[in-house]
């Protein structure tokens, strides 16, 4: 729990006493790699803080004559909040999956516990706003990168954002995230190295 409290204090600027009060409802979990945290069709009940590890968000794109194709659209790593936030807020089924890519340590808080914190603590709404703003900024940055940048530029940005993790993410997931084939990604990697 100390790493979550440290994040609240050092990154969010919350006094330690309030950080302890706010984080008490989080539960710590060790999750093996390749575990589905949330399956398409289920409703998101948790907001997660990733203490260690990487998760990916992906959809199963149907194809009329072949098995569905997985398309990765986000990676979230250490010291970041994550959730299928649209499902979490609306309380409706999610349209995508969340999966761990390596052994991952998370702290999670249930929707109802978070609502209680929003109502019962001064910092609850502040934390909620910071979490929502972070998720929104990542979403907009992703959309803009797809509209404005080449696959090579998007890969370089991914290297900058997740320098210690890019080599740990399977090539096929990175290629899917960039919207290119694994072969095209191999060519880009050779060009920039």
VOKOLKOL-449605 format. One record per residue (C-alpha): x, y, z; residue in one letter; residue number from 1. Coordinates in nm, 4 decimals, m for minus. Layout:
% VOKOLKOL-449605
u:X v:Y w:Z code:a pos:NUM
...
% end
This chain:
% VOKOLKOL-449605
u:0.0000 v:0.0000 w:0.0000 code:x pos:1
u:0.2967 v:0.2272 w:0.0585 code:x pos:2
u:0.3553 v:0.2801 w:m0.3164 code:x pos:3
u:m0.0060 v:0.3952 w:m0.3632 code:x pos:4
u:0.0234 v:0.6307 w:m0.0653 code:x pos:5
u:0.3549 v:0.7578 w:m0.2043 code:x pos:6
u:0.1832 v:0.8308 w:m0.5395 code:x pos:7
u:m0.0932 v:1.0262 w:m0.3639 code:x pos:8
u:0.1591 v:1.2290 w:m0.1654 code:x pos:9
u:0.4336 v:1.2886 w:m0.4235 code:x pos:10
u:0.2374 v:1.3098 w:m0.7494 code:x pos:11
u:m0.1051 v:1.4313 w:m0.6388 code:x pos:12
u:0.0205 v:1.6509 w:m0.3534 code:x pos:13
u:m0.2177 v:1.5043 w:m0.0954 code:x pos:14
u:m0.1121 v:1.5251 w:0.2720 code:x pos:15
u:m0.0037 v:1.1831 w:0.3984 code:x pos:16
u:m0.2835 v:1.1554 w:0.6588 code:x pos:17
u:m0.5493 v:1.2177 w:0.3921 code:x pos:18
u:m0.3754 v:0.9821 w:0.1489 code:x pos:19
u:m0.3869 v:0.7035 w:0.4091 code:x pos:20
u:m0.7548 v:0.7736 w:0.4774 code:x pos:21
u:m0.8359 v:0.7666 w:0.1057 code:x pos:22
u:m0.6366 v:0.4555 w:0.0150 code:x pos:23
u:m0.7703 v:0.2350 w:0.2941 code:x pos:24
u:m1.0535 v:0.1114 w:0.0690 code:x pos:25
u:m0.8131 v:m0.0069 w:m0.2024 code:x pos:26
u:m0.7246 v:m0.3761 w:m0.2095 code:x pos:27
u:m0.3905 v:m0.5042 w:m0.3371 code:x pos:28
u:m0.3798 v:m0.7878 w:m0.5879 code:x pos:29
u:m0.1015 v:m0.9776 w:m0.7618 code:x pos:30
u:m0.2200 v:m1.0743 w:m1.1097 code:x pos:31
u:m0.0329 v:m1.3171 w:m1.3378 code:x pos:32
u:0.0486 v:m1.2165 w:m1.6952 code:x pos:33
u:m0.2090 v:m1.2935 w:m1.9648 code:x pos:34
u:m0.4987 v:m1.2545 w:m1.7164 code:x pos:35
u:m0.8151 v:m1.0866 w:m1.8386 code:x pos:36
u:m0.9050 v:m0.8172 w:m1.5825 code:x pos:37
u:m1.2259 v:m0.7294 w:m1.7627 code:x pos:38
u:m1.3956 v:m0.9216 w:m2.0406 code:x pos:39
u:m1.5987 v:m0.7594 w:m2.3158 code:x pos:40
u:m1.9652 v:m0.7693 w:m2.2124 code:x pos:41
u:m1.8942 v:m0.7367 w:m1.8384 code:x pos:42
u:m1.9515 v:m0.4160 w:m1.6429 code:x pos:43
u:m1.6438 v:m0.2503 w:m1.4913 code:x pos:44
u:m1.6690 v:m0.2453 w:m1.1129 code:x pos:45
u:m1.3182 v:m0.1209 w:m1.0293 code:x pos:46
u:m1.0787 v:0.1645 w:m1.0693 code:x pos:47
u:m0.7224 v:0.0280 w:m1.0710 code:x pos:48
u:m0.3885 v:0.1786 w:m0.9801 code:x pos:49
u:m0.0996 v:m0.0113 w:m1.1358 code:x pos:50
u:0.1873 v:m0.0477 w:m0.8931 code:x pos:51
u:0.3916 v:m0.2782 w:m1.1193 code:x pos:52
u:0.3274 v:m0.4227 w:m1.4623 code:x pos:53
u:0.1516 v:m0.3418 w:m1.7878 code:x pos:54
u:m0.2029 v:m0.3905 w:m1.9078 code:x pos:55
u:m0.3440 v:m0.3608 w:m2.2563 code:x pos:56
u:m0.6886 v:m0.2675 w:m2.3768 code:x pos:57
u:m0.8135 v:m0.4502 w:m2.6861 code:x pos:58
u:m1.1227 v:m0.5263 w:m2.8918 code:x pos:59
u:m1.2105 v:m0.8392 w:m3.0827 code:x pos:60
u:m1.2929 v:m0.7173 w:m3.4328 code:x pos:61
u:m1.5263 v:m0.9660 w:m3.6002 code:x pos:62
u:m1.4546 v:m1.0969 w:m3.9498 code:x pos:63
u:m1.7137 v:m1.2836 w:m4.1599 code:x pos:64
u:m1.4891 v:m1.5732 w:m4.2660 code:x pos:65
u:m1.2050 v:m1.5726 w:m4.0123 code:x pos:66
u:m1.1742 v:m1.5731 w:m3.6333 code:x pos:67
u:m1.2069 v:m1.2298 w:m3.4688 code:x pos:68
u:m0.8921 v:m1.0163 w:m3.4854 code:x pos:69
u:m0.7575 v:m0.8587 w:m3.1666 code:x pos:70
u:m0.6870 v:m0.4872 w:m3.1985 code:x pos:71
u:m0.4901 v:m0.3251 w:m2.9165 code:x pos:72
u:m0.5774 v:0.0375 w:m2.8534 code:x pos:73
u:m0.4091 v:0.1268 w:m2.5244 code:x pos:74
u:m0.1327 v:0.0325 w:m2.2822 code:x pos:75
u:m0.1281 v:0.1407 w:m1.9182 code:x pos:76
u:0.1752 v:0.0884 w:m1.6955 code:x pos:77
u:0.3249 v:0.1568 w:m1.3528 code:x pos:78
u:0.1976 v:0.4569 w:m1.1521 code:x pos:79
u:m0.1112 v:0.5062 w:m1.3664 code:x pos:80
u:m0.4802 v:0.4665 w:m1.2963 code:x pos:81
u:m0.6794 v:0.2568 w:m1.5369 code:x pos:82
u:m1.0293 v:0.1292 w:m1.5828 code:x pos:83
u:m1.2862 v:0.0653 w:m1.8504 code:x pos:84
u:m1.3945 v:0.4081 w:m1.7365 code:x pos:85
u:m1.6909 v:0.4439 w:m1.9713 code:x pos:86
u:m1.8391 v:0.1218 w:m1.8303 code:x pos:87
u:m1.7371 v:0.2184 w:m1.4761 code:x pos:88
u:m1.9256 v:0.5486 w:m1.4949 code:x pos:89
u:m2.2331 v:0.4383 w:m1.6920 code:x pos:90
u:m2.2630 v:0.0986 w:m1.5164 code:x pos:91
u:m2.3144 v:m0.0598 w:m1.8614 code:x pos:92
u:m2.1331 v:m0.3537 w:m2.0223 code:x pos:93
u:m1.7896 v:m0.2853 w:m2.1653 code:x pos:94
u:m1.7160 v:m0.3184 w:m2.5391 code:x pos:95
u:m1.3517 v:m0.4216 w:m2.4966 code:x pos:96
u:m1.1131 v:m0.6313 w:m2.2860 code:x pos:97
u:m0.8373 v:m0.5463 w:m2.0386 code:x pos:98
u:m0.5491 v:m0.7933 w:m2.0027 code:x pos:99
u:m0.2230 v:m0.8039 w:m1.8083 code:x pos:100
u:0.0858 v:m0.8351 w:m2.0303 code:x pos:101
u:0.3218 v:m0.9287 w:m1.7495 code:x pos:102
u:0.2872 v:m1.0124 w:m1.3824 code:x pos:103
u:0.1087 v:m0.7077 w:m1.2472 code:x pos:104
u:0.0456 v:m0.5631 w:m0.9026 code:x pos:105
u:m0.2637 v:m0.3490 w:m0.8760 code:x pos:106
u:m0.4599 v:m0.1686 w:m0.6115 code:x pos:107
u:m0.8276 v:m0.1625 w:m0.6886 code:x pos:108
u:m1.1261 v:0.0116 w:m0.5422 code:x pos:109
u:m1.4860 v:m0.0912 w:m0.6017 code:x pos:110
u:m1.7273 v:0.1530 w:m0.7631 code:x pos:111
u:m1.9436 v:0.1790 w:m0.4482 code:x pos:112
u:m1.6433 v:0.2366 w:m0.2203 code:x pos:113
u:m1.5198 v:0.5104 w:m0.4522 code:x pos:114
u:m1.8615 v:0.6759 w:m0.4472 code:x pos:115
u:m1.8514 v:0.6667 w:m0.0661 code:x pos:116
u:m1.5072 v:0.8333 w:m0.0695 code:x pos:117
u:m1.6330 v:1.1001 w:m0.3081 code:x pos:118
u:m1.9123 v:1.1812 w:m0.0656 code:x pos:119
u:m1.7287 v:1.1433 w:0.2647 code:x pos:120
u:m1.3855 v:1.2984 w:0.2064 code:x pos:121
u:m1.2729 v:1.6389 w:0.0902 code:x pos:122
u:m1.0170 v:1.4968 w:m0.1463 code:x pos:123
u:m1.2469 v:1.2321 w:m0.2941 code:x pos:124
u:m1.3770 v:1.4507 w:m0.5743 code:x pos:125
u:m1.0283 v:1.5877 w:m0.6382 code:x pos:126
u:m0.8862 v:1.2360 w:m0.6807 code:x pos:127
u:m1.1799 v:1.1410 w:m0.9030 code:x pos:128
u:m1.1258 v:1.4469 w:m1.1172 code:x pos:129
u:m0.7512 v:1.3823 w:m1.1493 code:x pos:130
u:m0.8155 v:1.0193 w:m1.2481 code:x pos:131
u:m1.0787 v:1.1160 w:m1.5061 code:x pos:132
u:m0.8610 v:1.3940 w:m1.6470 code:x pos:133
u:m0.5657 v:1.1568 w:m1.6865 code:x pos:134
u:m0.7782 v:0.9003 w:m1.8696 code:x pos:135
u:m0.9269 v:1.1707 w:m2.0922 code:x pos:136
u:m0.5883 v:1.3215 w:m2.1813 code:x pos:137
u:m0.4514 v:0.9781 w:m2.2777 code:x pos:138
u:m0.7580 v:0.9182 w:m2.4957 code:x pos:139
u:m0.7252 v:1.2497 w:m2.6793 code:x pos:140
u:m0.3502 v:1.2066 w:m2.7254 code:x pos:141
u:m0.4114 v:0.8636 w:m2.8780 code:x pos:142
u:m0.6767 v:0.9967 w:m3.1167 code:x pos:143
u:m0.4574 v:1.2875 w:m3.2243 code:x pos:144
u:m0.1566 v:1.0636 w:m3.2831 code:x pos:145
u:m0.3624 v:0.8409 w:m3.5134 code:x pos:146
u:m0.4819 v:1.1445 w:m3.7099 code:x pos:147
u:m0.1577 v:1.3389 w:m3.7310 code:x pos:148
u:0.1442 v:1.1099 w:m3.7128 code:x pos:149
u:0.3004 v:0.8309 w:m3.9128 code:x pos:150
u:0.3413 v:0.4817 w:m3.7691 code:x pos:151
u:0.7106 v:0.5548 w:m3.7122 code:x pos:152
u:0.6298 v:0.8734 w:m3.5203 code:x pos:153
u:0.3704 v:0.6869 w:m3.3122 code:x pos:154
u:0.6279 v:0.4170 w:m3.2349 code:x pos:155
u:0.8849 v:0.6773 w:m3.1290 code:x pos:156
u:0.6232 v:0.8345 w:m2.9027 code:x pos:157
u:0.5488 v:0.4938 w:m2.7526 code:x pos:158
u:0.9223 v:0.4468 w:m2.6880 code:x pos:159
u:0.9316 v:0.7849 w:m2.5153 code:x pos:160
u:0.6186 v:0.7185 w:m2.3065 code:x pos:161
u:0.7045 v:0.3619 w:m2.2018 code:x pos:162
u:1.0837 v:0.3316 w:m2.2444 code:x pos:163
u:1.1278 v:0.0524 w:m1.9909 code:x pos:164
u:0.8274 v:m0.1463 w:m2.1155 code:x pos:165
u:0.8305 v:m0.1354 w:m2.4959 code:x pos:166
u:1.0776 v:m0.4216 w:m2.5211 code:x pos:167
u:0.8593 v:m0.6265 w:m2.2850 code:x pos:168
u:0.5404 v:m0.5845 w:m2.4911 code:x pos:169
u:0.4973 v:m0.8494 w:m2.7622 code:x pos:170
u:0.5615 v:m0.7140 w:m3.1118 code:x pos:171
u:0.2160 v:m0.8140 w:m3.2381 code:x pos:172
u:0.0452 v:m0.5969 w:m2.9729 code:x pos:173
u:0.2615 v:m0.2948 w:m3.0479 code:x pos:174
u:0.1999 v:m0.3375 w:m3.4217 code:x pos:175
u:m0.1746 v:m0.3630 w:m3.3611 code:x pos:176
u:m0.1637 v:m0.0510 w:m3.1427 code:x pos:177
u:0.0184 v:0.1370 w:m3.4194 code:x pos:178
u:m0.2228 v:0.0096 w:m3.6848 code:x pos:179
u:0.0455 v:m0.1731 w:m3.8851 code:x pos:180
u:0.1654 v:m0.5288 w:m3.9445 code:x pos:181
u:0.4391 v:m0.6849 w:m3.7285 code:x pos:182
u:0.6584 v:m0.6922 w:m4.0409 code:x pos:183
u:0.6180 v:m0.3161 w:m4.0930 code:x pos:184
u:0.7043 v:m0.2597 w:m3.7272 code:x pos:185
u:1.0202 v:m0.4711 w:m3.7656 code:x pos:186
u:1.1245 v:m0.2471 w:m4.0556 code:x pos:187
u:1.0631 v:0.0673 w:m3.8489 code:x pos:188
u:1.2655 v:m0.0731 w:m3.5588 code:x pos:189
u:1.5555 v:m0.1549 w:m3.7907 code:x pos:190
u:1.5472 v:0.1971 w:m3.9419 code:x pos:191
u:1.5670 v:0.3770 w:m3.6080 code:x pos:192
u:1.8244 v:0.1540 w:m3.4379 code:x pos:193
% end
